[in-house]
Amino acid sequence: MPAGASRYLDIAADLRTRILNGEWEPGAKLPRMADLARRYGVNRDTLARGIAILEAEGLVWAVPRRGT
């Protein structure tokens, strides 16, 4: 596996921990995708893959044109 191939898994794990620790209240919006991608030093596609894992787990959901 190429270096960084599991970066999206690391991002999902970090966001999961932050959500479960109460950093964001239920119903709160996560920071913008562009801001999170910049914070993690990845492109938006990598970040989206990580967030998709959290969506599949039911921890977050995306609302078109409103955010995650």
Secondary structure, 3 states (H helix, E strand, C coil): CCCCCCHHHHHHHHHHHHHHCCCCCCCCCCCCHHHHHHHHCCCHHHHHHHHHHHHHHCCCCCECCCEC
